[in-house]
């Protein structure tokens, strides 16, 4: 039976930084859509709850960290809750 080996891929810190910059650039250029921050906030909260209910420590940590990152993204990211709050404050 032939065995197949996967090619080794190494990503340098420079390449990883470049990839992050490309993702941020793409995100800044794309238009937001209504309710985007609410969807990201809800998904983050769902992952945090799933993390708290998880049995293994590793899974609990990963899900909680990703959920926290998404909640932070909803609050401060592109067209985030902070921006919506400023607009609402001006209107009232």
Steps between C-alpha positions, in 0.01 A plus 500: 500500500665831397533767761456863412679766693382855518745767392649695784383857508677755709362847544744760615401784728535739208257297287253471787516876559448563130199268499347686796554834326334366184199379698469835678528685170229282347277554803547877489409517131189286509164662576335407827147368507217585740502289814853374446614599849195337656568171321867504608400588859248216509746249358763609753257461789393158370861382482572628850202312642602187308851542640373525856296183454781304337652208689863529398722783615656548155167529322365723775796735460491510121125560471505767770796678339340500154169615647671782686684607184173511305331708770792740491473513121129578523568782745790665323530362149373627168172681562501356852275564795715793619433685176129421514488627860659832395238546226216418740640743757503781241138429412374516858 
